[in-house]
């Protein structure tokens, strides 16, 4: 209800149509590097409605810590409204 889940796969070998990228994965890996200064799998990022980071991006995180990370981001998003 409060989140939209998007998955960007940096290992997707599907061909990219047009532009400077050969594969879809190359396009998303470049996006991740330019915007979050890392390319890791998985990388979890919470963005607000205006594209601002709600908390720090994280890689693999155990379930309890991941839940805390999500809750922190949701609190930050509510603060923006």
C-alpha positions as CSV (number, residue, x, y, z in Angstrom):
1,X,0.0,0.0,0.0
2,X,2.9,2.4,0.8
3,X,5.6,1.1,-1.5
4,X,6.0,0.4,-5.2
5,X,8.5,-2.4,-5.8
6,X,10.8,-2.1,-8.9
7,X,13.4,-4.6,-9.8
8,X,16.3,-3.7,-12.0
9,X,18.5,-6.6,-13.1
10,X,22.1,-5.8,-13.8
11,X,22.7,-9.3,-15.1
12,X,19.9,-9.2,-17.7
13,X,21.5,-10.1,-21.1
14,X,18.5,-9.0,-23.2
15,X,19.4,-6.7,-26.0
16,X,18.8,-2.9,-25.5
17,X,17.1,-1.2,-28.3
18,X,18.9,2.0,-29.2
19,X,21.2,4.1,-27.0
20,X,24.7,3.4,-25.9
21,X,24.0,0.1,-24.1
22,X,24.3,-3.4,-25.6
23,X,22.2,-5.1,-22.9
24,X,19.5,-4.2,-20.5
25,X,21.7,-5.3,-17.6
26,X,24.5,-2.9,-18.7
27,X,21.9,0.0,-18.8
28,X,20.8,-0.7,-15.2
29,X,24.3,-1.4,-13.9
30,X,25.3,2.1,-15.2
31,X,22.2,3.6,-13.6
32,X,23.1,2.0,-10.3
33,X,26.7,3.1,-10.5
34,X,25.9,6.7,-11.4
35,X,23.1,7.1,-8.9
36,X,24.2,5.0,-5.9
37,X,28.0,4.7,-6.5
38,X,27.9,0.9,-6.4
39,X,26.9,-2.1,-8.4
40,X,26.0,-5.0,-6.2
41,X,23.4,-7.7,-6.1
42,X,21.1,-7.3,-4.5
43,X,21.0,-3.5,-3.8
44,X,17.9,-2.2,-2.0
45,X,17.1,1.5,-2.4
46,X,14.2,3.5,-1.1
47,X,13.3,6.6,-3.0
48,X,10.7,9.2,-2.1
49,X,8.1,10.6,-4.6
50,X,10.6,13.2,-5.8
51,X,13.4,10.6,-6.3
52,X,15.2,11.6,-3.1
53,X,16.9,8.8,-1.0
54,X,14.9,8.0,2.1
55,X,17.8,6.1,3.8
56,X,21.1,4.5,2.8
57,X,21.1,1.8,0.1
58,X,21.9,-1.6,1.4
59,X,23.0,-4.9,0.0
60,X,21.9,-8.3,1.4
61,X,20.5,-7.8,4.8
62,X,19.1,-10.4,7.3
63,X,15.3,-10.3,7.6
64,X,15.0,-8.4,10.9
65,X,17.5,-5.7,9.9
66,X,15.8,-5.4,6.5
67,X,12.5,-4.8,8.2
68,X,14.0,-2.1,10.4
69,X,15.6,-0.6,7.3
70,X,12.2,-0.5,5.5
71,X,10.4,1.0,8.5
72,X,13.1,3.7,8.7
73,X,12.5,4.6,5.1
74,X,8.8,4.7,5.5
75,X,9.1,7.0,8.5
76,X,11.3,9.3,6.4
77,X,8.7,9.2,3.6
78,X,5.9,10.2,6.0
79,X,8.0,13.1,7.2
80,X,8.2,14.4,3.6
81,X,4.4,14.6,3.3
